[in-house]
């Protein structure tokens, strides 16, 4: 096998491919990337048996063929090459030779493993995909992914739940202490599918590869999620398990609503977080008709900040994990946001104002 290609183009694809290789065993072929060269196209594939990637670039094919090479090593080499390169297989010693094509000042040889030994990758037909705008789907990911659980003992909570309901696409994430949910009407038609739990790595890889413009396509088949995005095919095994009935956690209505400026609240929390006891992470909200007093304290002192608000209800004191609250408010796109509640001990909703398709639920802490 021999071909000539742009170093930058190949480096970009290998940079994507490495996220789908095995990190646990550098000697395993699943830590390699598969290179298939023919008809002036180089196809790049990688898989750790649970996740897969397929991309391609234009090359000048001199001798068609295929091989696998250590993905991390190839990427490290490409990062230090400034121009077009020539790659060929030295069949005598089973190594991939890389030359600077314009100046031929260096030669790098990397060990290869026959492509015949590479794991078989999943495939799917084009007619099984449905289309969604990248901007819409990436926004939904941003508003939910941060709330997934990190507890592997509750594996089914470590991913983002996705379903179609009332002609809307719904994404939900929870770790048992907070819940983020977004429902969005999608411009393109979405077929009916059984609810699934998406691995965070799949969603993060989507955002890494995508530009945020145009569309992407998704397909669900045989316990796997597939995506076509900007000329790449990626897939991942779905997370198995029974997701909790998330709608039971979201109150059907709230008795009281406190509306405040989003950026003012973010700035106040940032300032007060310096004076919050690290272990408890408690931040206090004293809400009345004159404003919200946000406060925190630790052994070295305390901090208070009063934020103007619109509120018509009884004086109420709420206590939150400030990290959870800060994460949620930063996801609000509108100028104002709303703290909605029924009392000081029941679930609290964080919403945009005016209300949109996104809600964050947080349980107050004991003050």
TORROVEX-310766 format. One line per 5 residues: number of its first residue (from 1); for each residue x, z, y of C-alpha. Coordinates in steps of 0.5 Angstrom, whole numbers. Layout:
<sites>
NUM = X Z Y; ...
</sites>
This chain:
<sites>
1 = 0 0 0; 2 -2 7; -1 -2 14; 0 -2 21; -4 2 26
6 = -5 6 32; -2 13 32; -7 16 36; -13 13 32; -10 16 26
11 = -8 22 29; -16 23 31; -19 22 25; -14 26 21; -15 32 26
16 = -23 31 24; -21 31 16; -17 37 16; -23 41 17; -26 39 11
21 = -20 40 6; -18 46 2; -14 52 6; -13 57 0; -9 52 -4
26 = -4 48 -1; -2 45 -8; -9 43 -10; -11 36 -9; -17 38 -5
31 = -12 40 1; -10 32 1; -13 27 5; -15 20 1; -13 14 5
36 = -16 7 3; -13 1 6; -16 -6 5; -19 -12 10; -16 -9 16
41 = -19 -2 15; -17 4 13; -22 9 10; -20 17 11; -24 21 6
46 = -23 29 5; -26 34 1; -26 41 -1; -31 40 -6; -36 44 -2
51 = -36 39 4; -34 32 5; -32 27 11; -31 20 11; -28 16 17
56 = -25 9 19; -20 6 24; -18 -1 24; -11 -3 22; -7 -9 20
61 = -7 -9 13; 0 -12 10; -1 -9 2; -8 -6 0; -8 0 -4
66 = -10 8 -3; -6 14 -4; -7 22 -2; -3 26 2; -2 33 5
71 = -7 33 10; -4 38 15; 3 35 14; 1 28 16; -2 31 22
76 = 4 35 24; 8 29 23; 3 24 27; 3 30 33; 10 28 34
81 = 10 20 34; 9 17 41; 7 10 39; 4 5 33; 7 7 26
86 = 8 3 20; 6 7 13; 7 5 6; 8 8 -1; 15 8 -4
91 = 12 7 -11; 19 9 -14; 19 16 -12; 11 17 -10; 12 18 -3
96 = 9 16 4; 14 13 8; 12 13 16; 16 9 21; 16 8 28
101 = 13 1 28; 16 -1 35; 23 2 35; 24 4 28; 28 10 30
106 = 26 15 25; 23 15 18; 19 21 15; 17 21 7; 11 25 5
111 = 10 27 -2; 3 24 -5; -2 24 -11; -5 19 -14; -12 17 -11
116 = -15 17 -18; -14 24 -19; -18 25 -12; -25 29 -13; -31 25 -13
121 = -35 25 -6; -42 25 -5; -46 19 -3; -53 18 0; -57 12 2
126 = -58 10 9; -65 10 9; -66 17 7; -63 19 14; -67 21 20
131 = -65 21 28; -64 26 33; -61 26 40; -54 29 40; -55 33 46
136 = -62 36 44; -59 38 37; -52 41 40; -56 45 45; -61 48 39
141 = -54 49 36; -51 53 42; -57 57 43; -58 60 35; -51 59 32
146 = -48 65 35; -53 70 32; -52 69 25; -49 74 21; -42 75 19
151 = -44 80 13; -42 76 7; -46 81 3; -53 78 6; -50 71 5
156 = -57 68 6; -56 70 14; -50 67 15; -53 60 16; -58 57 21
161 = -65 56 18; -68 50 20; -75 47 19; -80 42 21; -86 46 24
166 = -92 43 28; -88 37 29; -83 41 32; -76 42 29; -74 49 29
171 = -67 53 29; -67 60 27; -61 65 27; -61 73 26; -56 78 23
176 = -62 83 22; -61 86 29; -62 80 34; -66 74 33; -65 67 36
181 = -70 62 36; -71 55 39; -77 50 38; -76 43 40; -80 37 40
186 = -76 31 38; -76 24 41; -75 21 34; -80 22 28; -78 27 23
191 = -80 27 16; -83 33 12; -77 37 9; -77 43 5; -73 49 10
196 = -66 49 9; -60 54 11; -54 50 15; -47 53 14; -44 54 21
201 = -38 50 19; -42 44 18; -45 45 25; -39 46 28; -36 40 25
206 = -42 36 28; -40 38 35; -33 37 34; -34 30 32; -40 28 37
211 = -39 27 44; -46 30 46; -49 23 48; -53 18 44; -56 20 37
216 = -54 23 30; -57 22 24; -59 28 19; -61 27 11; -62 33 6
221 = -62 31 -1; -60 35 -8; -58 42 -4; -53 38 1; -54 36 8
226 = -51 30 11; -50 27 18; -48 20 20; -45 21 27; -41 16 31
231 = -38 12 25; -37 18 21; -40 21 15; -40 29 14; -44 33 9
236 = -44 40 6; -47 44 1; -53 48 4; -53 56 4; -58 58 -2
241 = -63 64 -1; -69 66 1; -69 67 9; -73 72 12; -80 71 15
246 = -77 70 22; -84 69 26; -86 76 24; -80 79 28; -83 75 34
251 = -88 79 38; -94 75 39; -95 77 46; -91 82 51; -95 87 56
256 = -89 87 61; -84 82 64; -79 83 68; -76 77 72; -69 77 75
261 = -64 72 77; -60 69 71; -53 69 74; -54 75 78; -55 79 71
266 = -49 76 68; -44 78 73; -47 85 73; -46 86 66; -39 83 66
271 = -37 88 71; -41 94 68; -38 92 61; -31 94 64; -34 101 64
276 = -38 101 57; -36 106 51; -33 101 46; -35 104 40; -43 105 42
281 = -43 99 47; -49 101 50; -52 98 57; -58 101 60; -63 98 64
286 = -68 102 69; -73 98 71; -78 99 76; -82 95 81; -76 96 86
291 = -71 93 82; -67 93 75; -61 99 75; -56 96 70; -51 102 68
296 = -46 104 63; -41 109 62; -35 111 58; -30 117 58; -26 114 65
301 = -32 114 69; -39 110 70; -41 103 73; -48 102 76; -51 95 79
306 = -58 94 82; -61 87 81; -67 85 85; -73 83 80; -80 81 80
311 = -84 87 76; -91 90 75; -91 95 70; -89 103 69; -82 105 70
316 = -78 104 63; -71 105 61; -68 100 56; -62 101 52; -58 95 49
321 = -52 93 45; -49 89 51; -45 84 47; -52 82 44; -55 82 51
326 = -50 78 54; -49 73 49; -57 72 50; -57 71 57; -51 66 58
331 = -56 61 53; -61 61 59; -61 55 62; -66 56 68; -64 60 75
336 = -69 66 73; -70 69 66; -75 74 63; -74 81 60; -81 82 56
341 = -83 88 52; -88 92 50; -85 99 50; -78 102 50; -77 102 43
346 = -80 96 40; -77 89 40; -75 86 47; -75 78 48; -70 75 53
351 = -73 68 55; -72 63 61; -77 63 67; -81 59 67; -82 60 59
356 = -79 54 55; -78 53 48; -72 58 47; -73 66 45; -68 71 44
361 = -71 78 40; -66 84 41; -68 91 38; -67 96 44; -62 102 42
366 = -63 109 42; -61 112 49
</sites>
